[in-house]
Amino acid sequence: MKQVDTVGLGNFALPFEYVELVLTFGADLGVPLDALLRDSGVAVRDLTAQPRVVGSDSYSRIVSNLFNANPDPMLPWCYGQRLSQQPHGLFGLVLRSASRLRDAYDQLPQNFATRSGGSQVLELRKAPKQFDIVLRSGNPHTPDPTVRFHTITSLSLMVWLGRSLTGSQDKALGEKLFVAWPATKAENPLKVLPSGVEVIFDHPESFLRLRPDHLEMPVKSSDGQLNSAARSRLQRDLSSPPDGLDTIGKVKWAVRKLGLKASSIASVSELLGMSAATLKRHLKAQNRSFLAVKNEERFGEIIALLDGTDLPLEEIAYRVGYDNPSNLSKAFQQRYGKTPGSFRQDKRLN
């Protein structure tokens, strides 16, 4: 069968290997393949075609099917541990050849967003006495139970990945893992997390907090020459959008890569290797404008920050490229018919 670039549905493109990992995990739990693929837009024949990319909505449906078939509250915690044992391709090579854990984690944000197609956003927050790895959904259309599954899976992955890189699985290192949802009945992640990890549920944000001395631990398989070569190739691989994206998808990829504040028709078209006039023409053929596509990304980020954090409006405006919060409020009200504050209050009440 001829290999295809992409399958499935959704505006975010993820490596198809994630589908294969979920299917393997589900098979180990005894979940039939047909049940996992139901209504996902991915068929059994797609597995033999070896596509490179899957749509984010399709991947989320498969995850939802897995959880519906096996509603064990420990599933995302166990799956995160499973993911930490995967090689993660070239990016895994970069991590495993870094000199210190800090150097490895500094590589996370750009690659994490690229591998998740922007459907998840990872941010590093550094302070003298703590180092936070913050996670939130970049796709406002993903159902909340699926966002919870993805978030916990990724946080669990980060815990185990750090332990694996430093060979410290049996040590108590004082990590704190914050989860922005209450614990469900019978959910006890300490059973499957390394020694010494503290889990705090029902927090305003989801993130992993590490101590600075933890970050200075050497990576057990570090190799400066290998790391330099792997990072160089990784940067080259990340310089172009995933295969299978249409023009709108490529523009969204470029906006996420450049950031909302730095994204203009000029900078995006340059990154995509075409003139601004050509990009405008391709978008017009899909009945869209550059500003409309950028605003989809902008307001998706605003919604995620209003819903998932307690950041003040001034900070949100700065992050998404508005000169001041009043301009954000005006644009938000025109789009949604309510102020950002009212939206946040309504979400909290629901």
NORJO-V172522 format. One record per residue. RES is the residue in one small letter. PHI is phi in whole degrees, -180 to 180 (NA if undefined). NEAR is the number of other C-alpha atoms within 8 Angstrom. D_FIRST is the distance of its C-alpha to the first C-alpha in whole Angstrom. Layout:
RES|PHI|NEAR|D_FIRST, RES|PHI|NEAR|D_FIRST
This chain:
m|NA|4|0, k|-68|4|4, q|-71|7|6, v|-116|9|9, d|-82|9|13, t|-146|11|14, v|-137|12|14, g|87|13|17, l|-121|11|21, g|128|9|24, n|-87|8|26, f|-117|12|25, a|-106|14|22, l|-118|12|22, p|-59|11|19, f|-64|11|17, e|-58|7|18, y|-67|9|21, v|-63|11|19, e|-61|8|18, l|-68|8|21, v|-64|10|23, l|-64|10|20, t|-66|8|22, f|-61|9|25, g|-64|13|25, a|-62|10|24, d|-63|7|27, l|-90|7|29, g|84|6|28, v|-86|12|26, p|-62|8|24, l|-60|9|20, d|-60|6|21, a|-69|10|24, l|-70|13|22, l|-89|14|20, r|-56|9|22, d|58|6|23, s|-95|12|21, g|81|10|18, v|-114|10|16, a|-110|7|14, v|-58|7|12, r|-62|6|9, d|-66|10|9, l|-65|8|10, t|-77|7|7, a|-78|10|6, q|53|9|9, p|-65|13|11, r|-87|11|14, v|-134|14|17, v|-127|16|18, g|-68|15|20, s|-63|15|24, d|-66|13|25, s|-66|14|21, y|-62|13|22, s|-64|10|26, r|-64|11|25, i|-64|14|23, v|-63|11|26, s|-62|9|29, n|-62|12|27, l|-62|13|27, f|-70|10|31, n|-68|7|32, a|-77|8|30, n|-141|8|32, p|-79|8|35, d|-68|6|37, p|-63|9|38, m|-87|9|38, l|-56|9|34, p|-64|12|33, w|-65|13|36, c|-69|11|34, y|-68|10|31, g|-61|15|32, q|-64|13|34, r|-62|9|30, l|-63|8|29, s|-66|11|31, q|-90|7|30, q|-84|6|27, p|-72|6|27, h|59|7|26, g|56|6|24, l|-63|8|27, f|-64|10|29, g|-61|9|30, l|-65|12|31, v|-61|13|33, l|-62|12|34, r|-77|12|35, s|-111|13|37, a|-69|15|39, s|-80|11|43, r|-130|12|44, l|-61|16|42, r|-58|8|44, d|-64|9|42, a|-67|13|38, y|-66|8|39, d|-63|8|40, q|-87|9|36, l|-67|9|35, p|-57|11|36, q|-65|8|34, n|-70|10|31, f|-62|11|31, a|-64|13|31, t|-68|10|28, r|-70|9|26, s|-91|12|27, g|66|12|26, g|89|14|30, s|-73|11|30, q|-130|13|32, v|-120|12|35, l|-116|12|37, e|-130|8|40, l|-98|10|42, r|-117|8|46, k|-111|7|48, a|-142|6|52, p|-56|6|55, k|-111|6|54, q|-160|10|51, f|-138|13|47, d|-109|11|45, i|-108|11|41, v|-98|12|41, l|-124|13|38, r|-152|12|38, s|-76|11|35, g|-100|11|34, n|-118|10|32, p|-67|8|35, h|-94|4|33, t|-75|9|32, p|-59|6|34, d|-58|6|37, p|-60|6|36, t|-72|11|32, v|-61|10|34, r|-60|9|36, f|-60|9|33, h|-61|9|32, t|-65|12|35, i|-65|12|36, t|-57|14|33, s|-68|9|33, l|-66|13|37, s|-62|14|37, l|-57|13|34, m|-63|10|37, v|-62|12|39, w|-68|14|37, l|-63|10|36, g|-61|9|39, r|-66|10|41, s|-66|10|38, l|-63|13|38, t|-102|11|42, g|64|8|42, s|-118|8|44, q|-59|9|43, d|-103|6|46, k|-98|8|48, a|-97|8|50, l|-108|9|49, g|78|9|50, e|-67|12|47, k|-122|11|47, l|-116|13|44, f|-103|14|45, v|-123|15|43, a|-86|11|44, w|-140|8|44, p|-70|7|46, a|-68|7|45, t|-89|6|44, k|-61|5|46, a|71|5|45, e|-90|8|43, n|-134|6|45, p|-65|9|42, l|-63|9|45, k|-68|5|44, v|-121|8|40, l|-100|11|41, p|-64|12|43, s|-61|9|47, g|88|9|49, v|-80|13|47, e|-105|9|48, v|-113|10|47, i|-117|9|48, f|-89|10|47, d|58|10|48, h|-101|10|48, p|-60|9|48, e|-132|12|45, s|-107|13|42, f|-163|12|42, l|-108|14|43, r|-109|12|46, l|-118|12|47, r|-81|12|50, p|-57|10|51, d|-67|6|52, h|-62|9|48, l|-67|10|46, e|-85|9|48, m|-65|9|47, p|-72|9|45, v|-77|14|42, k|-67|8|42, s|-112|8|39, s|-65|12|40, d|-158|9|40, g|-60|9|41, q|-68|6|39, l|-65|9|36, n|-63|14|36, s|-62|8|37, a|-67|8|34, a|-67|12|32, r|-66|9|34, s|-62|8|33, r|-69|8|30, l|-62|10|29, q|-61|8|31, r|-67|8|29, d|-66|7|26, l|-85|9|28, s|-83|7|29, s|-133|8|27, p|-70|10|25, p|-59|7|21, d|-63|8|19, g|92|7|18, l|-83|10|21, d|-80|6|23, t|-61|9|27, i|-62|10|29, g|-62|10|26, k|-67|11|27, v|-64|12|31, k|-63|11|31, w|-59|11|29, a|-66|13|32, v|-64|13|35, r|-66|10|34, k|-71|8|34, l|-79|10|37, g|94|8|39, l|-62|12|40, k|-69|8|43, a|-96|7|42, s|-88|12|39, s|-130|6|41, i|-59|8|39, a|-70|9|40, s|-69|9|39, v|-68|13|35, s|-64|12|35, e|-64|10|36, l|-63|10|33, l|-86|10|30, g|73|6|32, m|-146|9|33, s|-78|9|36, a|-61|10|38, a|-65|6|38, t|-66|8|34, l|-63|11|33, k|-60|10|36, r|-65|8|35, h|-64|9|31, l|-68|13|32, k|-62|9|35, a|-64|7|32, q|-104|7|30, n|58|6|34, r|-134|9|35, s|-117|9|37, f|-61|10|37, l|-63|6|40, a|-64|8|38, v|-67|12|35, k|-62|12|37, n|-67|8|39, e|-61|8|36, e|-68|11|36, r|-61|10|40, f|-76|9|40, g|-62|11|38, e|-68|10|39, i|-62|10|43, i|-59|9|42, a|-63|14|40, l|-73|11|43, l|-67|12|46, d|-81|9|44, g|-104|10|43, t|-138|9|46, d|-108|7|50, l|-60|8|50, p|-68|6|53, l|-62|7|52, e|-60|8|53, e|-69|8|51, i|-63|12|48, a|-59|13|49, y|-62|10|49, r|-66|9|45, v|-99|11|44, g|95|8|46, y|-92|10|49, d|-68|7|52, n|-156|9|54, p|-66|11|53, s|-67|6|55, n|-66|9|53, l|-62|10|50, s|-59|10|52, k|-63|9|52, a|-66|8|49, f|-65|13|48, q|-68|11|50, q|-65|8|49, r|-82|6|46, y|-116|7|46, g|77|7|50, k|-153|9|51, t|-78|11|52, p|-57|10|50, g|-63|6|53, s|-65|8|53, f|-60|10|49, r|-63|10|49, q|-65|8|52, d|-62|8|50, k|-64|8|47, r|-68|7|49, l|-72|5|51, n|-85|4|48
